[in-house]
Amino acid sequence: MYMEYYAKTFPEEVSALVLVDSRPADIYDRCVAEFDAGRCAPPDDRIDMPPAHQQAEWRAIPIDAE
């Protein structure tokens, strides 16, 4: 997720990405099509696990960021 976000933010700095076991780019759209938007957000207990600075980064990225 971080590498895709970086590549889209700074395209002049990235010539290619190799994504191994990554999520599909349309994962949020697929989830919303099958469920509802509330069920597609990461659970708070998953976001609360990493250190505080990383939690803040995760919460700042829109769930549907592509």
N, C-alpha and C positions, 0 to 999 in steps of 0.2 A: 504494500500500500504506500509506504513512504517513497519508494523508488519511482513508482508511477506518478505520484504527486510531484516529486522533484522534477521528473522528466517533462511534465506538462507545464510546470512553472518556469523552468529554465531550459527550453528546447535547444538553445544554442550550445548548451553544455553537454548534451547527451546525444550520442549518435545511435545507440541501440540499447535495448534492455533484454536480458535473458531472464524470463520468469519461470521458476520451477515450482510446481505445486501452488500456483497463484489462483486467486479467485477469478471467475469470469468478469469481464468489464461490466456486464449488465446484471450482476448478481442482485443488486437492489431492485431493479425493475422486475426481475423474475420473482423475487420474494413478494413484492407488493401485488403482483398479478395473482399469486397463489394465496396469499394471506392478506394482512393489512399492514400499513406502515409501522404501527406500534410494535408488531411482532418482528419486524425486520431490523430494528436497531439492535446493536450489541447489548447484551444484558449488563446492567450496572455492575454486577459482581465481577464481570470480566474486565471492565474498565477500571475498577477499583483495585485490581491486583498489582499492576506495575507501580513503580515509584510515582510520586505526586507530579513531577514535571512531565512525565510521559502521559499521565492521565489527562493533564491539561491540554497537551497536544492532541490527543485522541478526541477529546470533547470539542476542540476547536475546528476539526475537520467535518464538514457537512457529511451526513450519512450517505448522500447520493453523489459525493464528489467523484468525478471521473477524470 
